[in-house]
Amino acid sequence: MSSFKQILQAPNFWKSVLFIGLAFVLLYNAIDFAFGYSMHWDQFLEAKWQGSTKWRFIIANLLGGALYGFIISFLRYRKQILQDKHKK
């Protein structure tokens, strides 16, 4: 089995993708809120949740979080597999 398929079928891989992606989205938006909007909640919501902007915001967060979570989780599991092979 290729290492790619092995990683995708690893226990807890997809859970790791979900949690890392969610943490990325929350952290990214917290930083954007703090530095981009000077902690003004009304300005942040107004900029992110108006009309078609809210759908772009939601889709960008979902795709960004999923991609980031997948890459980080994949690299972590790949490193673990390579270390296990090296120990044998």
C-alpha positions as CSV (number, residue, x, y, z in Angstrom):
1,M,0.0,0.0,0.0
2,S,1.4,3.4,-0.9
3,S,2.2,5.7,2.0
4,F,-0.4,8.2,0.7
5,K,-3.3,5.7,1.0
6,Q,-1.8,4.5,4.3
7,I,-1.9,8.0,5.7
8,L,-5.5,8.6,4.5
9,Q,-6.6,5.4,6.2
10,A,-4.7,6.0,9.4
11,P,-6.8,6.1,12.5
12,N,-7.7,9.6,13.6
13,F,-6.2,11.2,10.5
14,W,-9.4,12.9,9.5
15,K,-10.1,13.9,13.0
16,S,-6.7,15.6,13.1
17,V,-7.5,17.4,9.9
18,L,-10.7,18.7,11.3
19,F,-9.3,19.9,14.6
20,I,-6.1,21.5,13.1
21,G,-8.2,23.2,10.4
22,L,-10.7,24.5,13.0
23,A,-7.9,25.8,15.1
24,F,-6.3,27.5,12.1
25,V,-9.6,29.2,11.2
26,L,-10.2,30.4,14.7
27,L,-6.6,31.7,15.2
28,Y,-6.5,33.4,11.8
29,N,-9.8,35.2,12.4
30,A,-8.8,36.2,15.9
31,I,-5.6,37.7,14.5
32,D,-7.5,39.4,11.7
33,F,-10.0,40.7,14.2
34,A,-7.3,42.0,16.6
35,F,-5.0,43.6,14.1
36,G,-7.3,44.4,11.1
37,Y,-10.2,45.8,13.0
38,S,-8.6,47.0,16.3
39,M,-10.9,44.8,18.4
40,H,-14.1,46.5,17.1
41,W,-16.6,43.6,16.8
42,D,-19.1,45.7,14.9
43,Q,-16.6,46.6,12.2
44,F,-15.5,43.0,11.8
45,L,-19.0,41.7,11.5
46,E,-20.0,44.5,9.1
47,A,-17.0,43.8,6.8
48,K,-17.3,40.0,6.9
49,W,-21.1,39.3,6.9
50,Q,-22.6,41.7,4.3
51,G,-24.2,40.3,1.2
52,S,-22.1,38.1,-1.0
53,T,-19.1,38.9,1.2
54,K,-20.3,36.5,3.9
55,W,-20.3,33.6,1.5
56,R,-16.8,34.4,0.3
57,F,-15.8,34.6,4.0
58,I,-17.4,31.2,4.8
59,I,-16.0,29.4,1.8
60,A,-12.5,30.9,2.2
61,N,-12.5,29.8,5.8
62,L,-13.7,26.3,5.1
63,L,-11.3,25.8,2.2
64,G,-8.4,27.4,4.0
65,G,-8.9,25.4,7.2
66,A,-9.4,22.2,5.3
67,L,-6.3,22.7,3.2
68,Y,-4.1,23.7,6.1
69,G,-5.4,20.9,8.3
70,F,-4.9,18.4,5.6
71,I,-1.3,19.5,4.8
72,I,-0.2,19.7,8.5
73,S,-1.9,16.3,9.4
74,F,-0.5,14.6,6.3
75,L,3.1,15.8,7.0
76,R,2.8,14.8,10.6
77,Y,1.5,11.2,9.8
78,R,4.1,10.9,7.0
79,K,6.9,11.8,9.4
80,Q,5.6,9.2,11.9
81,I,5.5,6.5,9.2
82,L,9.0,7.3,8.0
83,Q,10.3,7.2,11.6
84,D,8.6,3.9,12.2
85,K,10.3,2.5,9.0
86,H,13.6,3.8,10.1
87,K,13.4,2.1,13.5
88,K,12.8,-1.3,11.9
